Amino acid sequence: MRTNADDAAYRRQLVRLYARFTLAFLAFTLLLAALERLGWSRTLIGVVFLLATLAVYATIGILTRTVDPVEYYVAGRRVPAPFNGMALAADWLSAASFIGLAGTLYLQGYGGLAFVLGWSGGFVLVAVFLAPYLRRFGQFTIPDFLAERYGGAVPRLIGVVALVLCSFIYVVAQIVGVGLITSRLTGLAFEVGVFLGLGGILVCSFLGGMRAITWTQVAQYIVLIVAFVAPVLWLSLKQTGSLLPQLGYVAQLQQVSAREQALREAADERHVQRVWAHHAHVLAERLRDPAAALQRERAQLEGHLEALRLLGAEAGEIAAAERALARLPRDAEAARMLWSQQLAQAQARAQPLGGLPPHAQPFAGAPDGEPAQRAAFEVSRRNFLALVFCLVVGTAALPHLLVRFYTVPSVAQARQSVAWGIVFIAALYLTAPALAVLVKHEVFTQLVGTRFDELPAWVAAWSKVDPALLSVRDVNRDGVLQLGEITLGADVIVLAAAEIAGLPYVIAALVAAGGMAAALSTADGLLLAITSALSHDVYYKTLAPAALTARRVTLSKVVLLVVALLAAYVAAHKPADILLLVAAAFSLAASAFFPALVLGIFWSRANGPGAVAGMLVGMGVTLGYVALNQPWLRGLLGLEGGPWLWWGIEPIAAGVFGVPAGAAALVVVSLLTPAPSAARRAWVRRLRMPGGPEL
């Protein structure tokens, strides 16, 4: 039996181990910086950084391999609260947080704060309503809790379906981030980068389950927080003279606002807007009759190509004409979809600031303006609040986070884990808004106004990775870059921050390694949550209760491999941007799990039929709303006409309808059907008992 002295010694050993790791990681970064000065190529530095960090994670995974189910599923329930908080933070700080959050704040300004508020606020719900009670319950998975609380296999299996669906969407987003980072570091194609990075995910979660993932995530948190903070500190020192970017945030925001006003009034920027407006007009005319327009375009390009051949033009000109002909849509429907997308982009670029909202403006429109402005203000504010709600509730319902509270020794340490997690997460969340403003100041004052033939090398490098991430186009032919001629994706802001700041390339590689750590840590947790649900809840608890321990763990590893490969295959097709995928997963988790978990703990009258109805209705409403209104899914399903938005709420916040619908269904069906047995209601009361033992 472990004593308090044993636990204290164990914690001291962990502190010494990870302190050495931190010092070794910093020394490794300085060594690569020295090698860069001695002439090492950027590609070599990127590859070494990638392989070295993956090797560390792989080593931890190999050293902590296990076939013990308690170790594999819940790390032996002996992870100290501070380290569980660090692992929780790494599990939480996904590719969306590391890569997408600052980029969203850059593109949306004030509106992006919905993600900061929602993701932070969710941990309050976790600490108050869920973490201590789930730890007191014990066991391995969230479907385990649903089955024990509501009785029968049906709540367990519906929980498995919901868990797999929301976690799979989330893990695809992480693998998209892995592909972006790997392709930038190595120069390989995005699709190749996806499957290369997949090896780093598998080597940790495959061998040791939650035990390996926990200790790998602690190392990954150290890497990602150092990587995120380094370029921010440099930019802050460069622009404000202070190493604390939060202190100079207000002053830099004022400078950005002043620069925004100057750009709105600049004649060359207005010229670019007129060019984009003309381009939008041309596209709108094409969309009146896509079939005829496509035929005209093909005829013109074929005539141009034939003329070049007759005139004996250079091979490069002929090849360019052939590429332009090959890029034409294959049919009228493909042309309609492509030109509709290009029309939306051109209309946005025709607005001041290239379609970016003023950074400090709270919502679109104006509360005291014209009727159209007031309507835009109300819709914008409504969407902001709806998104905050979905992210708060979704955070409190994500299965791969909730299962972390099964890994600590006691209920008290479950609560402490949440507190430690908030501290570690705040280190990034309090820095991301400052990074967005600092990068925007750099772009507005240093990049805009540069001649195209003098643009920094990182612009061309990121354009090769993916033009949707970064592209420039001299639309007014003046040879100078205007803001309206830059396309920046949210995912590139953090990854290119070091290069934007003019730092050595080794810092850019460090940031990429941090993004890789964020994506890997979350992907590991998600994959384990999926495979635990399939192997433990479906196979062991439902199909083969007498299965041997070794067979259960082996099956879990096989399922993990299959799910990981399937997620990588989907990610290689880039189904949507990272933040959209993550927000969909949050809405789905909130609708499926939050009412069933919270009412299951605090309302003993809730019963099995009510829980089943609540989860099905919540998921159905959320998925239906997303399918009817998300453009990519509408195209996939062949839906015609405009979206069917309720009160103007965008599909990214679909959970604002799914959660209350699921809760209402759970309450109504529970009241219309027989109450749970006296024994089950007593079990719920014991679960809520302050200081009660593990059930």
C-alpha positions in Angstrom: 0.0 0.0 0.0 1.4 3.4 -1.0 2.0 5.9 1.8 2.1 9.7 1.7 5.9 9.5 1.9 5.9 7.2 -1.2 3.7 9.7 -3.1 5.9 12.6 -2.1 9.0 10.8 -3.3 7.3 9.8 -6.5 6.4 13.5 -7.2 10.0 14.7 -6.5 11.3 12.1 -8.9 8.9 13.3 -11.6 9.9 16.9 -11.0 13.6 16.1 -11.4 13.0 14.0 -14.5 11.0 16.7 -16.3 13.3 19.5 -15.2 16.1 17.7 -16.8 14.0 17.2 -20.0 13.2 20.9 -20.1 16.9 21.9 -19.8 17.9 19.3 -22.4 15.2 20.6 -24.8 16.4 24.2 -24.4 20.0 23.1 -24.9 19.0 21.2 -28.0 17.3 24.3 -29.4 20.4 26.5 -28.8 22.6 23.8 -30.5 20.5 23.9 -33.6 20.6 27.7 -33.5 24.4 27.5 -33.5 24.4 25.0 -36.3 22.1 27.3 -38.4 24.7 30.1 -38.0 27.4 27.6 -39.2 25.4 27.0 -42.4 23.0 24.2 -41.8 20.1 24.3 -44.3 16.6 25.1 -43.2 15.3 21.8 -44.4 17.9 19.9 -42.4 17.1 21.9 -39.2 13.4 21.2 -39.7 13.8 17.5 -40.3 16.2 17.2 -37.2 13.7 19.1 -35.0 10.8 16.9 -36.2 12.7 13.6 -35.8 14.3 14.5 -32.5 11.0 15.4 -30.8 9.2 12.4 -32.3 12.1 10.2 -31.0 11.6 11.5 -27.5 7.9 10.8 -27.6 8.6 7.4 -29.0 11.1 6.6 -26.2 8.6 7.5 -23.5 6.0 5.4 -25.3 8.3 2.4 -25.4 9.5 2.7 -21.8 5.9 2.9 -20.5 4.4 0.1 -22.6 1.9 -2.1 -20.7 -0.7 -4.8 -21.1 -2.3 -4.2 -17.7 -5.8 -2.9 -18.4 -5.8 -0.5 -15.4 -2.5 1.0 -16.6 -3.5 1.0 -20.2 -6.9 2.7 -19.7 -6.4 4.9 -16.7 -2.6 5.0 -16.0 -2.9 3.0 -12.8 -4.9 5.8 -11.1 -1.7 7.2 -9.6 -0.9 10.4 -11.6 -0.3 13.3 -9.2 -2.6 16.3 -9.6 0.0 18.8 -10.9 1.2 16.4 -13.6 -2.3 15.3 -14.5 -3.1 19.1 -14.8 -0.2 19.4 -17.2 -1.3 16.4 -19.2 -4.8 17.7 -19.2 -3.5 21.0 -20.6 -1.6 19.2 -23.4 -4.7 17.1 -24.1 -6.7 20.3 -24.3 -4.3 22.6 -26.1 -4.9 20.9 -29.5 -3.9 22.0 -32.9 -7.0 24.3 -32.9 -5.7 26.1 -29.7 -2.1 26.2 -30.7 -2.4 26.8 -34.4 -5.9 28.2 -34.8 -6.7 30.4 -31.8 -4.3 33.3 -32.5 -5.1 33.1 -36.2 -8.8 33.3 -35.5 -8.2 36.4 -33.3 -6.1 37.9 -36.1 -8.9 37.4 -38.7 -11.9 38.1 -36.5 -10.6 40.5 -33.9 -13.0 40.8 -31.0 -15.2 38.0 -32.3 -12.4 35.5 -31.8 -12.5 36.0 -28.0 -15.6 33.7 -28.1 -13.1 30.8 -28.3 -11.0 32.1 -25.4 -14.1 32.6 -23.2 -15.8 29.4 -24.1 -12.8 27.1 -23.8 -11.8 28.7 -20.5 -15.2 28.8 -19.0 -15.9 25.1 -19.7 -13.3 24.1 -17.0 -15.5 25.7 -14.3 -18.3 23.4 -15.2 -15.9 20.4 -15.2 -14.6 21.3 -11.7 -18.1 21.9 -10.2 -20.4 19.4 -11.9 -18.3 16.5 -13.3 -14.7 15.8 -12.4 -15.1 14.8 -8.7 -18.2 12.6 -9.4 -16.6 10.8 -12.3 -13.5 10.1 -10.2 -15.6 8.8 -7.4 -17.4 6.5 -9.8 -14.1 5.0 -11.0 -14.1 2.6 -14.0 -12.6 3.4 -17.3 -14.8 5.3 -19.8 -17.8 7.7 -20.1 -20.0 5.0 -21.6 -19.2 3.0 -18.5 -20.8 5.7 -16.4 -23.8 5.9 -18.6 -24.4 2.2 -18.4 -24.0 2.1 -14.6 -26.1 5.1 -14.0 -29.0 4.4 -16.4 -28.8 0.6 -16.7 -28.7 -1.7 -19.7 -26.6 -1.8 -22.8 -28.5 0.8 -24.8 -27.2 3.9 -23.0 -23.7 2.5 -23.2 -23.9 1.8 -27.0 -25.4 5.2 -27.8 -22.7 6.8 -25.7 -20.1 4.9 -27.7 -21.6 6.1 -31.0 -21.6 9.7 -29.8 -18.1 9.4 -28.4 -16.7 7.9 -31.6 -18.4 10.5 -33.8 -17.3 13.6 -31.9 -13.8 12.3 -31.1 -13.3 11.1 -34.7 -14.1 14.6 -36.1 -11.8 16.1 -33.5 -8.9 13.7 -34.3 -9.2 14.5 -38.0 -8.6 18.1 -37.2 -5.5 17.2 -35.3 -4.1 15.2 -38.1 -4.8 18.0 -40.5 -2.5 20.1 -38.3 0.1 17.4 -38.2 0.1 17.3 -42.0 0.5 21.1 -42.3 3.4 21.2 -39.9 5.2 18.1 -41.3 5.0 19.4 -44.8 6.4 22.8 -43.8 9.3 21.3 -41.9 10.2 18.6 -44.4 9.1 20.0 -47.7 7.0 16.9 -48.4 3.5 17.0 -49.8 0.7 17.6 -47.3 -0.7 14.1 -47.8 2.7 12.5 -47.2 3.1 14.7 -44.1 -0.2 13.4 -42.7 0.9 9.8 -42.7 4.5 10.6 -41.6 3.1 12.5 -38.5 0.7 9.6 -37.9 3.7 7.5 -36.9 4.3 9.9 -34.0 0.7 9.5 -32.8 0.7 5.7 -33.0 4.0 5.1 -31.3 2.8 6.7 -28.0 -0.8 5.5 -27.8 -0.3 2.1 -29.4 2.2 0.7 -26.9 1.2 2.0 -23.5 -2.3 3.5 -23.7 -3.1 6.1 -21.1 0.1 5.4 -19.2 2.3 6.3 -22.2 0.0 9.1 -23.3 0.0 10.8 -19.9 3.8 11.0 -19.5 4.3 11.9 -23.2 1.7 14.7 -22.8 3.7 16.2 -19.9 6.7 16.4 -22.2 4.6 17.7 -25.0 3.2 20.5 -22.9 6.7 21.7 -22.1 7.6 21.7 -25.8 4.4 23.5 -26.9 4.4 26.2 -24.3 8.1 27.1 -24.9 7.4 27.1 -28.6 4.3 29.3 -28.4 5.8 31.9 -26.0 9.2 32.3 -27.7 8.2 34.3 -30.8 5.6 36.3 -28.8 8.3 37.5 -26.3 10.6 38.4 -29.2 7.8 40.4 -31.0 6.9 42.1 -27.8 10.5 43.1 -27.1 10.9 44.3 -30.7 7.7 46.4 -30.8 7.2 47.5 -27.2 10.6 47.0 -25.4 8.9 44.7 -22.9 9.2 40.9 -22.5 5.6 40.8 -21.2 3.3 41.1 -24.3 0.2 41.4 -22.1 1.5 44.7 -20.8 1.9 46.3 -24.2 -1.3 44.8 -25.6 -3.4 48.0 -25.3 -0.8 50.2 -26.8 -0.2 47.9 -29.8 -4.0 47.5 -30.3 -4.3 51.3 -30.5 -1.5 51.4 -33.1 -3.2 48.7 -35.1 -6.5 50.6 -35.0 -4.8 53.7 -36.3 -3.1 51.8 -39.1 -6.4 50.2 -40.0 -7.9 53.7 -40.4 -5.0 54.8 -42.6 -5.4 51.7 -44.8 -9.1 52.2 -45.2 -8.4 55.7 -46.6 -5.4 54.8 -48.8 -5.9 55.3 -52.5 -4.0 52.2 -53.6 -6.1 50.0 -51.2 -9.3 51.5 -52.7 -8.0 50.7 -56.2 -7.5 47.1 -55.2 -11.0 47.0 -53.8 -12.4 48.2 -57.1 -10.4 45.5 -59.0 -11.9 42.8 -56.7 -15.4 44.3 -57.1 -15.0 44.0 -60.9 -13.8 40.4 -60.5 -16.9 39.6 -58.4 -19.1 41.1 -61.1 -17.5 38.9 -63.8 -18.0 35.8 -61.6 -21.6 36.7 -60.9 -22.2 37.0 -64.6 -20.7 33.6 -65.2 -23.0 32.1 -62.6 -26.1 33.3 -64.5 -25.4 30.4 -66.9 -22.4 28.3 -65.7 -22.7 25.8 -68.7 -22.5 28.5 -71.3 -19.8 30.4 -69.5 -17.7 27.3 -69.1 -18.0 26.6 -72.8 -16.9 30.1 -73.6 -13.9 29.9 -71.3 -12.8 26.5 -72.8 -13.2 27.9 -76.3 -11.1 31.0 -75.5 -8.3 29.0 -73.8 -8.2 26.4 -76.6 -8.0 29.2 -79.2 -5.3 30.9 -77.3 -3.3 27.7 -77.0 -3.7 27.0 -80.7 -2.5 30.5 -81.5 0.6 30.1 -79.3 1.5 26.9 -81.1 1.0 28.4 -84.6 3.2 31.4 -83.7 5.9 29.1 -82.3 5.7 30.6 -78.8 8.2 29.5 -76.1 7.6 26.2 -74.4 6.9 27.9 -71.0 4.1 30.0 -72.5 2.5 26.9 -74.1 2.9 24.9 -70.9 1.2 27.7 -68.9 -1.7 27.8 -71.4 -2.1 24.0 -71.1 -2.2 24.2 -67.3 -4.8 26.9 -67.5 -6.9 24.7 -69.7 -6.5 21.7 -67.5 -7.6 23.7 -64.4 -11.0 24.5 -65.9 -13.9 22.8 -64.1 -14.9 19.4 -65.6 -18.6 20.3 -65.9 -21.2 23.0 -65.3 -21.9 21.8 -61.7 -18.2 21.9 -60.8 -17.9 25.3 -62.4 -20.9 26.6 -60.3 -19.3 25.4 -57.1 -15.9 26.8 -57.9 -17.1 30.1 -59.1 -19.5 30.5 -56.2 -16.6 30.0 -53.8 -14.4 32.5 -55.8 -17.3 35.0 -55.8 -17.6 34.9 -52.0 -13.8 35.5 -51.7 -13.9 38.3 -54.2 -16.8 40.0 -52.5 -14.9 39.8 -49.2 -11.7 41.2 -50.7 -13.6 44.1 -52.2 -14.4 45.3 -48.7 -12.0 47.6 -46.7 -9.1 46.0 -45.0 -9.4 43.0 -47.4 -12.6 41.9 -45.6 -11.1 41.9 -42.1 -13.2 43.5 -39.4 -11.6 46.3 -37.4 -9.7 44.5 -34.6 -11.2 46.3 -31.7 -14.8 46.4 -33.0 -17.0 44.2 -30.8 -19.6 43.1 -33.3 -20.6 43.7 -36.9 -22.9 46.6 -37.8 -23.8 49.2 -35.2 -26.4 49.2 -32.4 -27.5 52.8 -33.2 -27.1 52.8 -36.9 -29.4 52.1 -39.9 -31.9 49.2 -39.7 -29.5 46.9 -41.6 -26.6 47.8 -39.3 -28.7 47.2 -36.2 -29.8 43.8 -37.6 -26.2 42.9 -38.4 -25.2 43.9 -34.9 -27.9 41.7 -33.3 -27.0 38.7 -35.4 -23.3 39.1 -34.8 -23.8 39.3 -31.0 -26.2 36.4 -31.0 -23.7 34.2 -32.8 -21.0 35.3 -30.4 -23.0 34.3 -27.3 -24.2 31.0 -29.0 -20.6 30.0 -29.8 -19.5 30.8 -26.2 -22.3 28.6 -24.9 -21.4 25.7 -27.2 -17.7 25.8 -26.3 -18.4 26.1 -22.6 -20.7 23.2 -22.5 -18.8 21.2 -25.1 -15.6 21.6 -23.0 -17.4 20.1 -20.0 -18.5 17.1 -22.1 -15.5 16.0 -24.2 -14.9 12.3 -23.3 -11.2 12.4 -23.9 -10.8 15.1 -21.3 -13.3 13.7 -18.7 -11.5 10.3 -18.7 -8.4 12.1 -17.4 -10.0 12.4 -14.0 -10.0 8.6 -13.7 -6.2 8.7 -13.6 -5.7 10.5 -10.3 -5.5 8.8 -6.9 -8.5 10.5 -5.3 -11.5 12.7 -5.7 -9.6 15.7 -4.1 -6.9 15.3 -6.7 -9.5 15.3 -9.5 -10.5 18.8 -8.4 -6.9 19.9 -8.0 -6.2 18.6 -11.5 -8.7 21.0 -12.9 -7.1 23.9 -11.1 -3.6 23.0 -12.3 -4.9 22.5 -15.8 -6.4 26.0 -15.8 -3.0 27.4 -14.7 -1.1 25.7 -17.5 -3.8 26.5 -20.1 -3.8 30.2 -19.1 -0.2 30.5 -20.0 -1.2 30.1 -23.6 -4.6 31.6 -23.6 -3.4 34.9 -22.0 -0.7 35.1 -24.7 -2.7 34.3 -27.8 -4.6 37.6 -28.0 -1.3 39.5 -27.7 0.3 37.4 -30.4 -2.6 38.2 -32.8 -2.2 41.9 -32.3 1.6 41.8 -32.5 1.5 39.8 -35.8 -1.1 42.1 -37.3 1.0 45.1 -36.4 4.0 43.5 -38.1 2.0 42.7 -41.3 0.3 46.1 -41.5 3.5 48.1 -40.9 6.3 45.9 -42.4 4.8 43.6 -45.0 2.1 45.9 -46.5 3.8 48.4 -48.8 6.7 46.0 -49.7 7.5 45.5 -53.4 6.6 42.0 -54.7 10.2 41.3 -55.8 11.4 42.2 -52.2 9.0 40.0 -50.2 10.6 37.9 -47.5 11.3 34.2 -48.4 8.7 32.9 -45.9 5.9 34.2 -48.1 6.8 32.0 -51.0 7.6 29.1 -48.7 4.2 29.0 -47.1 2.4 29.6 -50.5 4.0 26.4 -51.7 2.6 24.5 -48.6 -1.0 25.6 -49.4 -2.2 28.7 -51.2 -5.3 28.8 -48.9 -2.9 29.4 -46.0 -1.0 32.2 -47.6 -1.1 33.7 -51.1 -0.3 37.1 -52.6 -1.5 38.5 -55.9 -0.7 41.8 -57.6 -4.2 42.5 -58.7 -3.7 46.2 -59.5 -0.3 45.6 -61.2 1.6 48.3 -59.3 4.3 45.9 -58.1 3.6 46.8 -54.4 1.8 44.6 -51.9 -1.4 46.1 -50.5 -3.5 44.5 -47.7 -6.2 43.6 -50.1 -3.7 41.5 -52.1 -2.8 39.2 -49.2 -4.7 36.1 -48.3 -3.8 34.8 -44.8 -5.4 31.7 -43.4 -5.9 31.4 -39.6 -3.7 28.3 -39.4 -0.6 30.1 -40.7 -0.4 33.0 -38.2 1.2 31.1 -35.4 3.3 28.8 -37.5 4.8 31.7 -39.4 5.0 34.1 -36.4 8.8 33.5 -36.0 9.5 34.2 -39.7 7.2 37.2 -39.6 9.1 38.5 -36.7 12.4 38.0 -38.5 13.7 35.4 -36.1 16.2 32.7 -37.0 14.7 29.7 -38.7 15.4 27.5 -35.7 12.7 29.4 -33.8 10.3 28.7 -36.7 11.2 25.1 -36.5 10.6 25.3 -32.7 7.1 26.7 -33.2 6.3 24.0 -35.7 7.6 21.4 -33.2 5.3 22.9 -30.6 2.3 22.8 -33.0 3.2 19.1 -33.6 3.3 18.4 -29.9 -0.1 20.1 -29.5 -1.7 18.1 -32.3 0.0 14.8 -31.2 -1.0 15.1 -27.6 -4.7 15.7 -28.3 -4.7 13.1 -31.1 -3.3 10.5 -28.7 -6.0 11.2 -26.1 -8.8 11.1 -28.7 -7.6 7.9 -30.3 -7.4 6.2 -26.9 -10.9 7.4 -26.0 -12.3 6.0 -29.3 -10.5 2.6 -29.0 -11.3 2.3 -25.3 -15.0 2.7 -26.1 -14.9 0.2 -28.9 -12.7 -2.5 -27.2 -13.8 -2.0 -23.6 -17.5 -0.9 -23.9 -18.5 -2.8 -27.1 -16.3 -5.9 -27.1 -15.7 -6.6 -23.4 -18.7 -5.1 -21.7 -21.3 -6.0 -24.3 -20.1 -8.8 -26.6 -17.5 -10.9 -24.7 -17.6 -10.3 -20.9 -15.3 -13.3 -20.3 -12.6 -12.1 -22.7 -9.0 -12.4 -21.3 -7.2 -9.3 -20.3 -4.4 -9.7 -22.8 -6.9 -10.1 -25.6 -8.8 -6.9 -24.6 -5.7 -4.8 -24.7 -4.5 -6.4 -27.9 -7.8 -5.7 -29.6 -7.7 -2.1 -28.3 -4.3 -1.7 -30.1 -5.6 -3.1 -33.3 -8.7 -0.9 -33.3 -6.5 2.1 -32.5 -4.4 1.4 -35.6 -7.4 1.0 -37.9 -9.1 4.2 -36.5 -5.9 6.2 -36.9 -5.4 5.2 -40.5 -9.0 6.0 -41.3 -8.7 9.4 -39.7 -5.4 10.1 -41.6 -7.2 9.1 -44.9 -10.0 11.6 -44.2 -7.6 14.3 -43.1 -5.5 13.9 -46.3 -8.6 15.2 -48.2 -8.7 18.4 -46.1 -12.5 18.3 -45.4 -12.6 21.7 -43.7 -10.4 24.1 -41.7 -9.2 23.0 -38.3 -11.3 25.4 -36.2 -14.6 24.4 -38.0 -13.9 20.7 -37.4 -13.2 21.3 -33.7 -16.3 23.5 -33.2 -18.5 20.8 -34.7 -17.0 18.2 -32.3 -17.7 20.5 -29.4 -21.4 21.0 -30.4 -21.8 17.3 -30.8 -20.2 16.4 -27.5 -22.3 19.0 -25.7 -25.6 17.8 -27.1 -24.9 14.1 -26.6 -23.3 14.0 -23.2 -23.8 17.1 -21.1 -27.5 16.7 -20.2 -27.1 12.9 -19.7 -24.0 13.3 -17.4 -25.1 16.3 -15.3 -28.8 15.3 -14.9 -27.6 11.8 -14.2 -25.5 13.0 -11.3 -27.9 15.7 -9.8 -31.4 14.4 -10.7 -32.0 10.9 -9.4 -35.4 10.8 -11.3 -33.6 10.6 -14.7 -33.9 7.1 -16.1 -32.6 5.0 -19.0 -35.3 5.8 -21.6 -34.9 9.5 -20.8 -31.1 9.3 -21.3 -31.5 7.4 -24.5 -34.1 9.9 -25.8 -32.0 12.9 -24.7 -28.8 11.7 -26.4 -30.5 10.8 -29.6 -32.5 14.0 -29.8 -29.5 16.2 -28.9 -27.3 14.5 -31.5 -30.0 14.5 -34.1 -30.8 18.2 -33.8 -27.1 19.2 -33.9 -26.2 17.0 -36.8 -29.3 18.0 -38.8 -28.6 21.7 -38.3 -25.0 21.4 -39.4 -25.9 19.3 -42.4 -28.6 21.8 -43.5 -26.4 24.8 -43.1 -22.7 24.0 -43.5 -21.7 24.7 -47.2 -19.3 21.7 -47.5 -21.8 19.2 -46.2 -24.6 20.8 -48.2 -22.6 20.2 -51.4 -21.8 16.7 -50.3 -25.5 15.9 -49.7 -26.6 17.7 -52.9 -28.8 20.1 -51.1 -30.0 23.1 -53.2 -31.2 26.6 -52.2 -29.9 28.7 -49.3 -29.1 27.6 -45.8 -32.0 27.3 -43.2 -30.5 29.3 -40.3 -32.6 29.7 -37.1 -32.3 33.3 -35.8 -29.2 33.7 -37.9 -27.1 31.2 -35.8 -24.3 29.8 -37.9 -23.7 26.0 -37.9 -20.5 26.3 -35.9 -22.8 26.9 -32.9 -25.3 24.2 -33.7 -25.1 22.9 -30.1 -27.1 25.9 -28.9 -30.1 24.0 -30.2 -29.0 20.5 -29.6 -28.2 20.9 -25.8 -31.6 22.3 -24.7 -33.4 19.9 -27.1 -31.6 16.9 -25.6 -32.1 18.1 -22.0 -35.9 18.6 -22.6 -36.2 15.2 -24.2 -34.4 13.6 -21.2 -36.6 15.3 -18.7 -39.9 14.7 -20.5 -39.3 11.0 -21.3 -38.0 10.4 -17.8 -41.2 11.9 -16.3 -43.4 9.9 -18.6 -41.7 6.5 -17.9 -41.2 4.6 -14.6 -38.7 6.0 -12.2 -35.4 4.2 -11.6 -35.3 1.5 -9.0 -34.7 2.5 -5.3 -31.2 0.9 -5.5 -30.2 3.0 -8.5 -31.5 6.2 -6.9 -29.5 5.3 -3.7 -26.4 4.8 -5.9 -26.9 8.3 -7.3 -27.2 9.8 -3.8 -24.0 8.0 -2.7 -22.2 9.4 -5.8 -23.0 12.9 -4.6 -22.1 12.3 -1.0 -19.3 14.7 0.1 -16.1 12.8 0.9 -17.7 9.5 0.0 -15.5 6.6 -1.1 -15.0 5.4 -4.6 -18.0 3.4 -5.8 
